[in-house]
Amino acid sequence: METNSLVESIQPKLWIGGHAVDAENAATFEVNNPATGKPITSVADASAADAKKAIDAAAAAQKSWAKTPARERGEYLRAAFEKITERADDVATLMTLEMGKALAESKAEVKYGAEFFRWFAEEAVRIEGRYTPAPAGNGRILVSKMPVGPVLAITPWNFPLAMGTRKIGPALAAGCTIIVKPASETPLTMLFLAQLFAEIGLPEGVLSVLTTSKSSAVSAPILEDPRLRKLTFTGSTEVGKKLIEQSAGGLLRTSMELGGNAPFVVFDDADVDAAVDGAMLAKMRNGGEACTAANRFHVANSVREEFTAKLVERMKEMKLGPGIDPDTTLGPLINADQLDTVKELVDDAVQCGAKIALGGEAAGGDGYFYPATVLTNVPANARILTEEVFGPVAPIVGFDTEDEGIAAANATEFGLASYIYTRGLDRALRVADAIESGMVGVNRGVISDAAAPFGGVKASGFGREGGTEGIDEYLETKYIALT
């Protein structure tokens, strides 16, 4: 579909109770194209009153949706998977327009994001309990799983489809209704997804989408409503902490996928060429705007020079430009604030003594472009080693011993993802056990998989998305005592 026609095909309204509706007072806000900095369109700007309507719809639909047979719930997800796959090019184009990522990256996200629906369509029928004799011999123990109830999902801008599907999928599979509040930068993809669900006949009220430029004002009344039973959030640790405080009043079930500061550790026995291949994936996927992106590279001094030279050559091949251009491999950053953050962290590193091996200067002109950048000799006091850069910048630091490499990897409050490269199986298992993160990639630069539990430890949050563990976040355990 042509770009203009695609945008025009999306009803720029709120999605509540199975219908597209205007926001209170018909308020709207603009959605911008990061490649130009100019508006693409305007969408409905929800208020607290609209939030009340959404939780009303979710609560009204909860009982009937929970009673819907698991097989039937799974079939809705399977149909949604097929719809997204059928419209893959349109979904990818839409994501590139509102988020900026290269079209090839968007197409990869469509495949990845849709897979959560296929996976949880299958998990819906595998919700299990147990039935056992009581040890004392005086009865039977029956344990069953039940949906937690209405869910509020708050999603970020960096993966406009996948961050929604990996929450919607398990929620619907478990029998929960859900309200999704997408990031104000990227609301179009989620509105498009809501329309696709309407096309397959998802019952009214099971899924609502609230687009808004006033996130706190809209989420607060939902979090305060006693009918809400779960909050799931992907975003910064700072915002996550505030949401946990807000959710405490209702004793909500919460799952938090928060900030990251992923180390990429290359040991002296690593296959350097394979490590560079993995580094390109771990660093440059989504232009570096990913919570799992390698944020700092700890490379054994014996191979550091070789690794650096080869990484620089590979990074030089990245073509910076508008994501909609098929030849582009590195699109713009999401907005001016993110561009300023990347520039600030690079400038700070250089002022602390780091050397620029590649890039290091914003492109200028329209849009929010920053080139692939490699920094060497980065000192320990550089902020870029402790703060999430969320951009195409690779700072490289050397180390000598295995213990030093592990210590460097763990020198952060975060613990989402880590990457290690080594030829030794014993070392791989030893280091993976020692690294403090929820996920470890061993000789792999991409670790995300719908069939695996995604989540972190420490300041990176708690709870898991994906895998057989993902649906448990949306289920309560009930014990029934039988004579």
Secondary structure, 3 states (H helix, E strand, C coil): CCHHHHHHCCCCCEEECCEEECCHHHCEEEEEECCCCEEEEEEECCCHHHHHHHHHHHHHHHHHHHHCCHHHHHHHHHHHHHHHHHCHHHHHHHHHHHHCCCHHHHHHHHHHHHHHHHHHHHHHHHCCCEEEECCCCCCEEEEEEEECCCEEEECCCCCCCHHHHHHHHHHHHHCCCEEEECCCCCCHHHHHHHHHHHHCCCCCCCEEECCCCCHHHHHHHHHHCCCCCEEEEECCHHHHHHHHHHHHCCCCEEEEECCCCEEEEECCCCCHHHHHHHHHHHHHHHHHCCCCCEEEEEEEHHHHHHHHHHHHHHHHCCCECCCCCCCCCECCCCCHHHHHHHHHHHHHHHHHCCEEEECCCCCCCCCCCCCCEEEECCCCCCHHHCCCCCCCEEEEEEECCHHHHHHHHCCCCEECEEEEECCCHHHHHHHHHHCCCCEEEECCCCCCCCCCCECCEECCEECCECCCCHHHHHEEEEEEEEC
